[in-house]
Amino acid sequence: MKYELMIPTQIRKAIADNIPVVLPLGVLEYHGEHLCTGVDTLVITEILSQLESEVPFIILPAFYYGAASYAVEPPEDLGSVHIHPEILHPFGSALFMNLLRIGFRNIHVIVHHQSENFTAGMPTDLSFKLAARQTLFDFLERQRGEGWWGKADAANYYEGHQDGDNPFNWIQVYSLLSEAIQKDFPIDHAGKVETALMMAVCPQGVDMDHFDEKRWYTKSAKEATLEFGLEAVSRIKEYLKEKLTV
């Protein structure tokens, strides 16, 4: 269900049922001559679209304006859009505070850009991770007062975690490709994996007639096949079902 199409009755029911709210988080970035700029976001939004009929969740409008960086190529004539992390952090904080105040407690942020070492993090996901953590602290203090954790009624705080009651899980930020999936489908940039994923979920964003091997990072794209992409998508969908099942 698209958030922007929901009416208040639907929002209230989703809150009561603790339905997941999902933010696809990505960038606009040069992906060789054969792929469109929105790859890192489109692979998320298109897979989520396929999952809509299988798992109940709410899709927020995708955020395309992450920190792409110019590590791959400069932006001139190539299309990358880089927004500095110090701008992303306050945006993320404001967004999360709004979602928490509305009443959502099952918020998911899914990232694909630069997520091959997700534990250490990269500027886009780190900006939103920090925003999520700090906003949760701010919201809990606003809701329960300063010193809430040290009060007597929080004595069972850790026991509550064991029962699944952990307020710091209200916002989760994770990669589209889990570590297990990455072992079989190692993340690349405009290479075999990303090209195959786009073939499977967004073929209009692929034009192999423009493929060239001038850049080292695109060379493996010639090995991409629809079948390989569909296999990856199947694995990703099973992973996301587990994450989004209430």
QUIMO-V693386 format. One record per residue. N is the residue number from 0. RES is the residue in three letters. OMEGA is omega in whole degrees, 0 to 359 (none if undefined). D_FIRST is the distance of its C-alpha to the first C-alpha in whole Angstrom. Layout:
[[N:RES:OMEGA:D_FIRST] [N:RES:OMEGA:D_FIRST]]
This chain:
[[0:MET:179:0] [1:LYS:184:4] [2:TYR:185:6] [3:GLU:179:9] [4:LEU:183:8] [5:MET:173:8] [6:ILE:185:11] [7:PRO:179:13] [8:THR:179:13] [9:GLN:179:10] [10:ILE:180:11] [11:ARG:179:14] [12:LYS:179:13] [13:ALA:177:10] [14:ILE:181:14] [15:ALA:182:16] [16:ASP:180:14] [17:ASN:180:14] [18:ILE:179:11] [19:PRO:174:11] [20:VAL:190:10] [21:VAL:174:10] [22:LEU:171:12] [23:PRO:185:14] [24:LEU:183:17] [25:GLY:183:20] [26:VAL:168:23] [27:LEU:191:24] [28:GLU:177:27] [29:TYR:179:30] [30:HIS:181:30] [31:GLY:183:33] [32:GLU:188:34] [33:HIS:182:31] [34:LEU:179:28] [35:CYS:184:26] [36:THR:186:25] [37:GLY:186:22] [38:VAL:189:22] [39:ASP:177:21] [40:THR:183:18] [41:LEU:179:17] [42:VAL:178:18] [43:ILE:185:15] [44:THR:182:12] [45:GLU:177:13] [46:ILE:176:14] [47:LEU:178:10] [48:SER:178:9] [49:GLN:183:12] [50:LEU:187:11] [51:GLU:183:7] [52:SER:184:9] [53:GLU:183:12] [54:VAL:178:10] [55:PRO:174:8] [56:PHE:180:6] [57:ILE:178:5] [58:ILE:173:6] [59:LEU:174:9] [60:PRO:184:11] [61:ALA:176:13] [62:PHE:184:17] [63:TYR:194:19] [64:TYR:177:22] [65:GLY:180:24] [66:ALA:181:27] [67:ALA:188:28] [68:SER:176:32] [69:TYR:180:34] [70:ALA:182:36] [71:VAL:181:35] [72:GLU:171:36] [73:PRO:186:37] [74:PRO:187:34] [75:GLU:177:37] [76:ASP:184:36] [77:LEU:167:34] [78:GLY:182:31] [79:SER:177:30] [80:VAL:183:28] [81:HIS:176:29] [82:ILE:185:28] [83:HIS:181:31] [84:PRO:181:29] [85:GLU:173:31] [86:ILE:181:29] [87:LEU:185:25] [88:HIS:179:26] [89:PRO:176:27] [90:PHE:180:23] [91:GLY:179:22] [92:SER:181:24] [93:ALA:180:22] [94:LEU:182:19] [95:PHE:179:19] [96:MET:177:21] [97:ASN:182:19] [98:LEU:179:16] [99:LEU:179:19] [100:ARG:176:20] [101:ILE:178:17] [102:GLY:182:17] [103:PHE:180:15] [104:ARG:182:17] [105:ASN:188:15] [106:ILE:182:14] [107:HIS:175:14] [108:VAL:183:16] [109:ILE:186:16] [110:VAL:172:19] [111:HIS:184:21] [112:HIS:175:24] [113:GLN:186:27] [114:SER:180:26] [115:GLU:176:29] [116:ASN:193:31] [117:PHE:180:28] [118:THR:177:30] [119:ALA:175:32] [120:GLY:176:29] [121:MET:190:29] [122:PRO:182:29] [123:THR:183:25] [124:ASP:179:24] [125:LEU:178:27] [126:SER:182:26] [127:PHE:175:23] [128:LYS:178:24] [129:LEU:179:27] [130:ALA:180:25] [131:ALA:182:23] [132:ARG:183:26] [133:GLN:180:28] [134:THR:177:25] [135:LEU:176:25] [136:PHE:181:29] [137:ASP:182:29] [138:PHE:180:26] [139:LEU:177:28] [140:GLU:178:31] [141:ARG:185:30] [142:GLN:189:29] [143:ARG:180:32] [144:GLY:177:34] [145:GLU:181:36] [146:GLY:185:38] [147:TRP:184:35] [148:TRP:183:35] [149:GLY:181:39] [150:LYS:184:39] [151:ALA:183:41] [152:ASP:175:37] [153:ALA:183:36] [154:ALA:180:38] [155:ASN:183:36] [156:TYR:183:34] [157:TYR:175:34] [158:GLU:177:34] [159:GLY:177:31] [160:HIS:181:29] [161:GLN:179:31] [162:ASP:178:29] [163:GLY:181:25] [164:ASP:181:26] [165:ASN:183:26] [166:PRO:180:24] [167:PHE:170:25] [168:ASN:179:22] [169:TRP:176:20] [170:ILE:179:19] [171:GLN:178:19] [172:VAL:182:20] [173:TYR:184:21] [174:SER:175:21] [175:LEU:179:19] [176:LEU:178:22] [177:SER:178:24] [178:GLU:180:28] [179:ALA:179:28] [180:ILE:182:26] [181:GLN:177:28] [182:LYS:180:31] [183:ASP:181:31] [184:PHE:184:29] [185:PRO:183:30] [186:ILE:176:29] [187:ASP:176:30] [188:HIS:180:30] [189:ALA:179:30] [190:GLY:186:32] [191:LYS:186:31] [192:VAL:182:28] [193:GLU:178:26] [194:THR:179:27] [195:ALA:177:27] [196:LEU:180:23] [197:MET:175:23] [198:MET:185:24] [199:ALA:188:22] [200:VAL:183:19] [201:CYS:185:20] [202:PRO:179:23] [203:GLN:177:23] [204:GLY:180:24] [205:VAL:175:27] [206:ASP:184:30] [207:MET:175:33] [208:ASP:180:36] [209:HIS:180:36] [210:PHE:171:36] [211:ASP:185:39] [212:GLU:182:40] [213:LYS:182:42] [214:ARG:186:40] [215:TRP:188:40] [216:TYR:179:36] [217:THR:189:35] [218:LYS:182:38] [219:SER:180:36] [220:ALA:180:33] [221:LYS:179:36] [222:GLU:184:35] [223:ALA:176:32] [224:THR:177:31] [225:LEU:182:27] [226:GLU:179:28] [227:PHE:179:28] [228:GLY:179:25] [229:LEU:177:23] [230:GLU:178:25] [231:ALA:180:24] [232:VAL:179:20] [233:SER:179:21] [234:ARG:181:22] [235:ILE:181:19] [236:LYS:178:17] [237:GLU:178:19] [238:TYR:181:19] [239:LEU:176:16] [240:LYS:179:15] [241:GLU:183:18] [242:LYS:188:17] [243:LEU:179:13] [244:THR:182:15] [245:VAL:none:15]]
